[in-house]
Amino acid sequence: MVDDTDRIDDEQAREDSAYMLDRRAVAGILYAVDTDDQVKLTELMEPLHAADIADLLEQLNAYDRARLIRLYGREFDGDILSELDENIREEVISTLHPEVLADAVRDLESDDVVDLIEDLEEPQQEAILDALEDSDRVAVEQSMAWPEGSAGRLMQREVVMAPEHWNVGQAIDHLRSSDNLPEQFYHIVLVDPRMHPIGNVTLGKLMGSRREIHLLDLTEDMFRVIPATQDEEDVAYAFNQYHLISAPVVDQEGRLAGVITIDDAMAVLDEEHEEDILRLAGVSDESSLSDSVADTAKRRLPWLAVNLLTANLAALVISQFEDTLTRFVALAVLMPIVASMGGNAGTQSLTVAVRALATRDLTGANVWRIIRREATVGLLNGAVFAVVMGTVGFLWFGSFAIGYVLAAAMVINLMVAGLAGTGIPVVMDKLGIDPALASGTFVTTVTDVVGFVAFLGLAGMVLM
């Protein structure tokens, strides 16, 4: 039995660490850096994926990070820069030798270069642009001309396209003879004589069809064109909603300007989810484990200050019932229970609502139904815990009246928590404010104030 348990624990440990950096490998890399052994460092880094190397650099302190980058030298790959956290990317770029930086960015697709430079200072942007070939630089600058956060910034300029009159044989011959195909692509985009995209042909259908078949006969049923000015959040939603693999991007005249692939769209979706989680906790969406103490404290201070103001509002409410609390000290013991239960219930409804708004499942068509559902859920849960806490209040303090007050306040606060947890983010969304940004603070304030007013108000009427 012990052996089986140990085996299960070992298997679980291996599963948990399956995609983590091996500690022995990291120790070996740091030892190679300490001993200035470039050959050993290159040997240890060679098997690592760019994302793993980026994780390694993010975990090191600034001093060790700079030493590793300098020793690694020309082996530094552009994909590592793409995988790096934005908060340390600028530091890494400034550490790289100009020639190493030039070699690294030349192999990147245009969308990766845009993602790399859009948050950098102008001197560093110029350093990267100067490293590109003229045609690549023009492509990147054209993408940078589109608004930040738009499909034009997200797209890559390298597109595999074909005239609408081609057949399979012509397309395959073109692909085989081309020297500048993108590293990864999933479709051939068919265009008319005015460069307007009219359909997608998957590589699977292309390779599985006879040479004489026309490409128009192989186009996918699901074909969506993305305007270059469309918000990248809408792009990510379209990819997720319609199960797109890639989609052409068009300019204001409807001409093909680039293509967005699923990896870029899912990266946006992941960033949005991360942003919502951080904002729900009142933490800046720019926060990172690599931030300094001063930066972290500065970013968290504003929302802590807001929480302090709302806490004072709750304290002001309590002060209005000073006489009741003075006469019935037991109420002070039970108050946190009502407020805590309301806060937790409100957070549950809030999380569901913010997520539903982000995925566009919560709309004007179903908003009232969802609000009623959450309020009813709060009412039912309140009733259950009212029985529990009413009994506890009676047994603890020997007073049926205290048990009744506690039970009634629990029902009221949990029902209000359901209403506030859903209603507040919906209202903020209608006002054009990110519902994840401040909803948590307002929901907590509402449940605290309502909980205290209901509990102490009822106590004042029943006990006094």
Buried (B, 14 or more C-beta within 10 A) or exposed (E): EEEEEEEEEEEEEEEEEEEEBEEEBBEBBBEBBEEEBBEBBBEBBEEBEBBBBBBBBBEBEEEBBBBBBBBBBEBBBBBBBBBBBBBBBBBBBBBBEEEBBBBBBEEBBBBBBBBBBBBBEEEBBEBBBEBBEEEBBBBBEBBBEBEEBBBBBBBBBBBBBBEBEBBBEBBBEBBEEEEEEBEEBBBBBBBBEEBBBBBBBBBEBBEEBEEEBBBBEBBBEEBBBBBBBBBBBBBBBBBBEEEBBBBBBBBEEEBBBBBBBBEBBEBBBEBBEEBBBBBBEBBBBEBEEBBEEEBBEEBBEEBEEBBEEBEEEBEEBBEEBEEBBEEBEBBEEBBEBBBBBBBEBBBBBBBBBBBBBBBEEBEEEEBEEBBEBBBEBBBBBBBEBBBEBBEBBBEBBEBEBBBBBBBBBBBBBBBBBBBBBBBBBBEBBEEEEBBBBBBBBBBBBBBBBBBBBBBBBBBBEBBE
